[in-house]
Amino acid sequence: MKKLLKKIWQKYRFEPEKEEDKIAYSYLKNYDWILDVGCGEGRFFAQKPKKIRGIDWNRQSIKKCKEKGYQVKRADARALPFKDESVPAIHCSHLIEHFLPVDVHKILSEINRVLKPGGMLVIRSPLMWDKFYADLTHIKPYQPAAIVRYLTPGHQQHTLRQITDQFQAICLKWNYQPFAYQVKYLDAPFNILNRWGFPWLKKNRYLLVLRKKQ
């Protein structure tokens, strides 16, 4: 019985990060290759290792990625080591919240510089919620509207310059704070239900998809 329950749990257990990886990849899979900006220890590579290349500044993360055979290099997201319009698609997950606004502006500018016309960009980031600052490296949450504002037409900036107006927002998916009682057997059904989200609970992160115009 325990083995059966374990198999059922493994099949239906909801792991939001992995599910979001699948969603992100679904928008990028038709491109020749994908650049993962801020790849960390390479979780996103599990989608298609041979098709994904990563950059990260953390030496330990790069080392772990290389041990897994992933194509990675140490680089600064504010100065991407790629030629103009040379990258077909970009994935950037849980990176921008670790930077000050002026640096996020640089990261978005670099993404715009290296992404090919017609290329796709997926950005994932947390919002402000009760555990946001539990990570001491979190500096500031950024609303998806701020990213859209600097990359799409029809907006006026006051301090930092408009980066480009050549992007179109394709999809915005919210993730909601998971519902849990912190009781093992009670939390199991809620873990599965969290797959569909509880819209009356607070949003805690998002997945934003943009396409660069041809």
Phi, psi and omega in degrees: 000317180299320179295320179296314179297323179295319179295318179297317180296317179296327181286320188254354179301137182260118175245096190305320182297316180292323178295320179291327175301317180296318180295314180301314182295329180299333178274345187248347191296338183275359179268157184303315176204165187233134174263124176261104183275116185079054190286347181060225181270008169092024181302321183294336180300336181301339180293319180190083187308320184286345185259352186246137173238146184230155170229146177202157181266339184282120184297321181294321178296316179298318180299315180295322178296316181294325178296334178272357179085015182279153178275101183222159173213153179279124182201160180267128180297342179275356178209073185296133184276055180223151180288162178302135175051048182244352184251124184288323185207148184226136174241130181221105187241127175050053178240310191297333181292350179268004185234155173288158182308318181297328178283324175298322177299319178294318180298314179296324178295319179292320177300316178297321183295315188271341183285133179291150171302135184087355181284161182248143179234129174241122177241131178236136184200151177281158173258179176286121172213179192295344180250009183301312183272011171291340173264114184295343180273355176286125182259313185198136174278145181238123178293146177301331179299329179292321179292313179302320183300323184271351185242350184239161182288162173091018182232150176243133179258156182243327182245295177273141185292154171296128183285311180194166173237024188262011178251154174234129177287126184258318185205144173227116181245125179268149171242138184255151179306128183295147179264126181204147177262352187065028174238123191313303188281334176286328184284338182303308179295326179291328177300318179291318180294334179298342177303324181265351175081159176239091187301340178280351175269169186287139174290137180238350174192175183213164174232118184244130180244128178229146176244134177277133183294150178292000000 
